[in-house]
């Protein structure tokens, strides 16, 4: 992680991203989340924002809205 990049700034990048601001989805590698901010801090911040997240393999899919989620298949 670059010296200027703190876990708090890294979390802010997600919530300030164009996709998040437009209520879209954001992808993050699980390994990067663990390395940059830690799982607990990541989950805490997502709860604070009201975002929902699923893990699919090595990726987190963050839904940056409050819409209903339904697993189709």
Secondary structure, 3 states (H helix, E strand, C coil): CCCCCCHHHHHHHHHCCHHHHCCCEEEEEHHHHHHHCCHHHHHHHHHHHCCEEEEECCEEEEECCCCCCCCCC
